[in-house]
Amino acid sequence: NCNPYALDGEKVKGKIVLCEHSDRGYSKTQKLLGVKGIGGVGLVLIDDPEIHVAAVYGNFPMTVISSSDASSIFSYLNSS
């Protein structure tokens, strides 16, 4: 998950972070700020598209994808 206080700065710095938005204790904006604050360069959140509302999160690259799309990404990552 993208709990802002559980992210590993060494793993995040300079990377695009892919994580689930399953922890509703933190908003998407809080997760974005957590990733950005430790040097991440982008954020891809996995969330239910039925409840996602399009929003602008400033100048930090972020998108929200479905769990189906995430499965395709994880399959690719695990095969390379």
N, C-alpha and C positions, 0 to 999 in steps of 0.2 A: 504494500500500500504506500501511499505518499504522505504518511503522517510527517508533517514538517520537522518534528523533533526526532524522528527515527531514521532519517536519510543519512547515508554515508557519503560525506563530502568527497572522499577520494574516488568513489565510484561515480559520482554525479558530475563532478567538475568537467566542463567541456563537452558534455554529452546531452543527447535528447533522452529524456526519461519517459519510460512507458510504464504506467501503473494503473491499478484498478481504483475506482472511486467508491470502493465499498465501505470505507470508514467515513460515515456521514458526520462524524464529530468535527470534521474540518471542511470548510467550504472549498470550492474549486479555486477561488482566489487565494485562500490561505495556502493551499498546496502549491499553486503557481509561485507565490512569493517565497515559499520554503525552498523550492528547486532553484529559483533564480538567486536567492540569497546565498546559496553555497556553490554557485558557479555553473549550474546547469544552463544549457543554451536553448532548451525547448522542452515542452511537456505534451505528452499524448496520454489522455485519460480514457480509461475504459469505463463506460457508463451506459445505462439503459437509455436508448435514444427516445423512448416514449416519454421520459420525464425530463430530458435535457432541454433547456431553453437556450437558444442561440444568444451569445453575448460577446462583447468585445472586452478583451483583457489587456488593453494597453498595447505597448509595442513589443511584448514578449511573445514569441511564437507558442501557441497552444491550440490543440484541437481535441475534440471528443469523438471517440469511435465506439462502435457496438462491440459486444463480446464476440459476435460472429467474425467481425473483421479482425479482432484481436487474436482469435484462434489462428487465422491465416498468417498473421505476423509472427506469432510464436512458433508456428510450424516452420516458417522460413528461417527464423533465428536459430532454431534447434538443428536445422539441416546444414547450416553453413559454419 
